[in-house]
Amino acid sequence: MQIKEVRAFVVRGGGADYHDQTEAHWIDDHICTPMSKYEEYKQSRKSFGINVLGTLVVEIEATDGTVGFAVTTGGEIGAFIVEKHLARFVEGADVTDIEKIWDQMFNSTLYYGRKGVVLNAISGVDLALWDLLGKVRNEPVHKMIGGAVRDELKFYATGARPDLAKEMGFIGGKLPLQWGPADGDEGLKKNIETLAHMRSKVGDDFWLMFDCWMSLDLNYSIKLAKAASEYGLKWIEEALPPDDYWGYAELRENIPDGMMVSTGEHEATRWGFRMLFDKNCCDLIQPDVGWCGGLTELLKISALADAHNKLVVPHGSSVYSYHFVFTRQNSPFAEFLMMAPNADKVVPMFNPLLLDEPVPLNGKMNISALDKPGFGVRLNPECELSRPYIH
């Protein structure tokens, strides 16, 4: 069976670009970023354009009419790349030619790609190909990549209320860091006070982590980690800019005993992660399957991580990572983004774009939740899709 057509759409308001929120939301409420040193961009991440791209939807139709799809971040830029460049490698190919298509997409875009929105677009096409193949074969994706190694998956929750996450059955809570180097020692003190307050609420056996979103420098990161060790911080995540491999290596050398360094959310391809491993930058990587190169590339990244004794816990990407995590021994738990505005209830991560999107129940998910063909989700017909480019 061959591929007939590739289509790329853009949608606004939630979805894969979960920063694109239309109402007040914890995910946009005074979270430390690389732009926090500028007062006018400190309070809201949307103020500096974090939601400027929007969601990219890629559809791939086979000659028998079967349609696979996937969503990622990429918006109109990603749609242009898919329609005007990547489609030529997909249309006319067999539905099983996933490895060849990935290689052609990546190598043909090297001169302007390698990372960023180009890899997001490649990831979207790759995930749509896996969804299509699963539908053609009438199999869920996890069965096509080795099968599940566990019946149940445990989750930690990312959001502003780890105390509520504990009540909902999650194994841990990851807090967004609010104060960075520009806020000096007083800001550092506020971060530790937040951690101490949350530790008093959740007790000693519940994981607590800090998501620093690339916003710190090495000196501040080390001071934060050492101060946080008193309150049992499990890991410090993405403390430095993603290209500062040397800084991450030094951070890991100076991290308190028992604490982990995590990074990789904004890294891409096996070569990017190889740098992290070669320099021993971290204990745990968190690639986003919608940004790092898709499932085809994530499988290679995971094998490389396994050979270096590193854990792989993908950045929250809903069903696109759940199928993967169920099949890997070095991915013992998963992330769930609390997308309710106040982080006070469990709602589908890519709401409202996907229908049939499974969510954890009491912090856990059974493999039976992923028993439908492909990735097992549908596009919500009430979401307005636009196709800005047609090839």
Secondary structure, DSSP 8 states (H G I E B T S, - for coil): -BEEEEEEEEE-SSTTSTT--SS--GGGSS---TTTTSGGGSS-SGGGTTTSS-EEEEEEEETTS-EEEEEEE-HHHHHHHIIIIIHHHHTTSBTT-HHHHHHHHHHHTTTT-SSTHHHHHHHHHHHHHHHHHHHHHT-BHHHHTT--S-SEEEEEEESS-HHHHHHTT-SEEEEE----GGGHHHHHHHHHHHHHHHHHHH-TTSEEEEE-TT---HHHHHHHHHHHGGGTEEEEES-S-TT-HHHHHHHHHHS-TT-EEEE-TT--HHHHHHHHHHTT--SEE---TTTTTHHHHHHHHHHHHHHTT-EE---S-THHHHHHHTT-TT---EEEE--STTS-S---TTTTTEES----BTTEEEGGGG-SSBT--EE-TTS--B-----
